[in-house]
């Protein structure tokens, strides 16, 4: 089980991390919808991993609990891999990518012609967010938590579907 969890978790987390980075690099506006779509596609590795475990290790039969455990394991490894990919990207960019994000938040406030008091409040909030994000004890769990709930959801759906041996049945050996 550990081998399947590790392999599919690393695949999912790496694809999700690189996919998110690609959306940031290639578009001026990072869409939450697009980001979560990338995560959803990458985390489909949970379904594939649980199916492989069911078919190759368990002889084509798996209960909901064990399938959920395998799926959650893949989600945890994917979250760690996603966080590592993001940290590498931040380090390669000298953590400057977030300054651009925070600057765009303030630019949106200016474009909305908010009052001077509201703008100063936004500046204070952005400075507080910058300070929090600079702290790895805040940033690492926050990054992990971006992807992990999506993985939990996919693990639940995968376990519910794959407990039925007729759903994507194992191919008989020829």
N, C-alpha and C positions, 0 to 999 in steps of 0.2 A: 504494500500500500504506500509506503514512504516514497518509493521510486516514482510511482505514477503521480502522487501528490506533488512531488518536487518538480518533475518534468513539466506537467501541465500548468502548475503554478508559475514556474519561471517563464514559460511560453506566454501565458496570459498577461502577466505583469509587464514583461518586456514589450509585448505588442501594444498594450495599453499606454505605457509610458512613452514609447516612441511615437505612437499615434497622436497623443496629446501634444507632444513637442512639435510634430509635423503640422498640426492645426495652428499652433501658435506662430510658427515660423512662416507659414504660407498665407496667413490671413491677418488683416489689420484688426479685425474684431474676433475675439475668441468667443464662440457661441457655447453656452452651457449645453444646449441640445446636442451639438456636434461632439462635444467632449464626452457626454454620457453615451452617445451612440458608439463612439470608439471603444469605450469601456465595455459596453454590452457585447459588441462583436468580439473583442479580445477575450472576455470572460465566458464566451461560448465554449472555451476550452474546458470549462468545468463539466459541461454536459458530455463532452467527448472523453474526458478523463474518467468520469464516473462510469460511463458506458464501457470503456476499456477495462476498468477494474471489474465490473459486473461480468463481462464476457470472458476475459482471460483468466481472472483469478477465482471468481466465484461460480464459474460454470454456467453463466447466463442468468443467474438468479441473485437478487440482492434485496434486502429489506430497506424500508424507508430510513431507519435510523443509521444504518451503516452507509447507505448512499449519501445521506446528509453529512455524515462525518467526513467522508472522502471529499465531498463538495466543499465543505467548510475549510478543510485542510488546504485544498487548492486555492480557495479564496484568500486564506492567510498568506500563503507563499506568494500569490499574485500581488497582494497588497505590499508585502515587503519588497518584492522586485520592482513594483511601480514606484515606491518611495525611493529606492536606490537609484533607479534611472533618473528620476526627477532631481535628486540631489547631485548626481553627476552633471546633469545639464546645468543646474544652477552654478555649480563650481566652475564649469567650463566657461560660463558667462559672467564669472565674478559676482554672482548674485545680483546682477544689474537688471535682469528681466523683470523683477518685481518692481523696481523703481519706475519702469515704463508703465506698468499696470497701475501703480498708485498715481502717477502723473496723469494718466488718462481718466482716472476717477475725478480728479480735480478739474480737468479740462471739461468734463461733462457738466460739472457744477457751474463753471464759468459760462459755458454755452447756454445753460438754462437760465442765466441772468438772475441767480439767487442774490439775496441781500448780502451785504458785507458781513453781517453777523453770522448768517448761515454758511457763508463761504469759510469764515474763520473757524466755525465749528467743524466743517468738513476737513479743513487742514489739520486741526487737532486730532480728529479721528484717524486720518491717514497716517499722521506721525505715530500715533499709538499702534496702529496696525503694522507699520514698518518696524517698530521696536519689537513687537511680539514676533513677527515673522523672522527677524534676525536671530531669534533664540531657537536653536535646534530642538530643545525640549518642547517647544510649542509647534514648530514647523513639521517635524517628523510625524507626530501623531495626527496632525491635521491633514497631511498628505495621505497617510494610510487610510484615514477615515473618509477620504473622498471616494475611494474605490471599494472599500470593504463592504458597505451596505449593499452595493450592487451585486457583489459576489455572493452575499448571503441570500439575496433574492433568487439569483440564478441557481444556487445550491438547493434551495427549497423546491423550486420548480423541477430541477433535474432529478432530485430524489423522488418526488411525487410521480414523475413520468417513468423513470427507469425501474421503479420497483415492480412494474408490470413487465414480465419477460417478453410479452408480445410487442411492446413498444421498441422499435429498432432492434429486432431479435438478432442474436449472434448468428453469424453464417456458419453453417455446418461444414466441418472439414471434408474436403473432397477425397 
